[in-house]
C-alpha cells in the first residue's frame, strides 16, 4: 500500500528536480487555437506557450477540451466520502476489508475498510453522482450512509473513533473508461481524462503511454533525445516516524530542529516542516504542509499545531503570518493582528 | 544530569507544578518534564481573571496564577526540563523508564520510581460533533483561537459564530469582541448552557452576545475562507429541525464543544480507565490501577476551576513521593473497594478507595442534570449518612467535598437526590463551592 498524496508529492518534487516548472493557483481560462494547433494557453496569470499541451484537468477536462473545440467526451462528477479513524484503532485489523454487499457494479468496487500506512483505518469511499464538480463538502446523510455500509465490516469500530471525514470527486466519463489519446482535431493536444478508479494504480502506466505520445508528437517537429542528467529518484526528506531511536538521536544532534515537536499527535518536528516548506515544490500553505508532513492529521486535527505551523511558514517564507493561507487563493488563515 | 529520579512529573501545567512541589516537600528527588518551551500549561494563554479565588483568596489572571505556582517550584530549585517531548513510557522491574527527545540532548531516557501524569486535555473538534459542509479556512477550536489572540497577537476573524457554550468559547467570544471583532451569537445544542454562570454573565450578557439554546450549526459554507454557517434549531433528540435552518454570514466559526483528557501516552501500560471521566481509575491518593503511576489535573478529569486542579496535584505528588520512599501502603489483595455513583451523580473521582489508608478523603463530583435542590448521602454496608445539601447544582460546576474514611472494606455508594420544595423550606443550606 502507498499513501496516494505522498506518491503525488514525490512525483511533483521529482519533476521539479528534473527541470519542470509547476504553476500553482493558475487557472486556464482560454486556449488560442490557430490552424489546428494550440498556440497559447491563457491563464489568470498570463499566457503560456508550449509545443504540446496535455489536458489532465480532472473533473474539468471536458471543459478544457471544449476550449480547444475538441470536446468528444463529457465528465460527470462522482463524489466519494471517506472517514478516517484514530490511529489507536490500527490494531483492530491488519488487512483491507471489502464485502460483496457494498459493491455497486458499474459505479464502484465498493470501497471497504482499509488500513493506511500510518495505521489509521479508512472507511469508504461512497460513490454518488453530484452536480457540483468541486463539491468537497460532506453532509450528515452522506456520512450516515457511509457508516451504515462500511462500519459493519469491522464489529469493533465505533463512530466516536472517527477523527475526520472528507470527500473527493472522481472524474467519470459516460463510457466509464479512461481517455488517453491524441486529439483528432488539434495537432498538439493530448487528452488524459476520465481517470477514475483504479486511477492511482494505473497512473504509472498511463504516464508511460502519455510520454510516448508526447515524444512522437514532438518528433514531428524537433529532435528528441534522452537527457543523460535525468534522475528518476527523489530522495524523501527525513521523517521522524520512520527512524529508529538511534537514527532519530543522530538526526537531532545534527539538526536540533528535528528535536522540536510541532505536531504532538503525529510527532512531526520543526525540521520536517521546514524541509517541506523548502522542498523542490515548496509547501507554502497550512494544507500543503499538512499533506507533506501530517501536521494536523492526528486526533486533535490541528488544534495544537496550527499556530506553530502558521508561524513557521511565515518565518521561512519571510511573509507576515496574516498572509498565510489554508490552501492558496483567498483562504487566508487570519483576519489581522490584535490591537489594530 | 541525574537520570534516576524518585518522582517524574509529566506536564508543567498547574497540576504538574503543584505535584512536583508536594513531592519535593515529602523528601522526593523530583523533576518536571514539559514539551513546551515555557512552564504554565494552558494558563499562559488565559489572560482573563478569576483564577485562585479558593487557593489564594484573590482574583488572579492565568499567568499570575501560574507565576505563583512556578515560584514555589523555583524556590525549591526543582529542575524543569522544558522543550522535552515524551516519546514512550515503559515499566519494568517496578520502575518507569521514559524515552524523551529534545533539541539539545537528542533522544534520552529517565527512570523514576513514581510517575505523575499531568498531561492535560485537548479540545473536541468540529468533526467529532459531526459538523458538515465545506472545509474552508476559518474554523478554529476555541483554545486555538485563544492562543492566536493572547500569545501570538493574531486575530483569527472579524465576524464570528461560536458553536458550543463551553467556558473557553465564552471567554474567547468576549476576547474577540474586545479586539473589535463581532460575535454573531453562541449556539448550544442542549437546552442548558455548558459554561459556568459567571462566564455566561461576564462574557455574553455584558457584551450583548446572544446565546441560542437548542440550536446548532448544521453546515459550514465557503470555498476559500468561511463565508457563513447554516444554523438551525434541534428537536429533543438533538436532531436538526430542517425548516428552522437559516444562514448566518460570518468569516469564522469558533468551536467550543468540550474537552477530552489526554492520556494516549499511558494507553500501552494497561491501566484501567473510567469511560465517564475519560481519565484513569484512581484511588484517594490519585494512584491509578498501575502501582506507582498517579494522575491529576485535566488528564484525570476535566476541571472547571484551577484551584481544584492544584489541590489534586498536591495529593498525587505527595503520594507519588510516599510510593517512591516505600511509605505508601499497597492496596490489599482483595476485591477493589469501589466508589459508586448513584442517583443524579454523573461521575465521581476517586472511583476506588485503598482500605489500607484510612483518613480524610477528597472527592469531586458532577451532577447529571441541573437540580434546584439536592442532597448527597454516603452509603456504607447498608448504613447511610448525609454529606451535604446543595441549593442548586449544575453539571458544569464540579463539586468537592471531604469525608473521613475508616478503612471500611465495603463499597461506598454516593447518592445524589433531588430534594422536594418542602425539604428546601426546612432549612437547606448552600455548601460553599
Interface residues (C-beta under 8 A of the other chain):
Chain A: X88 X134 X136 X137 X138 X139 X140 X142 X143 X160 X162 X163 X164 X165 X166 X245 X246 X248 X249 X250 X252 X253 X256 X257 X258 X259 X260 X261 X264 X267 X286 X299 X300 X301 X302 X303 X304 X306 X307 X310 X311 X321 X322 X325 X326 X327 X329 X330 X331 X332 X333 X334 X335 X336 X337 X338 X339 X340
Chain B: X35 X83 X85 X87 X99 X101 X102 X103 X104 X105 X106 X107 X122 X123 X125 X127 X128 X130 X132 X133 X134 X135 X136 X137 X138 X140 X141 X143 X144 X147 X148 X149 X151 X152 X153 X154 X155 X156 X157 X158 X179 X180 X181 X218 X219 X220 X223 X224 X225 X240 X251 X252 X264 X267
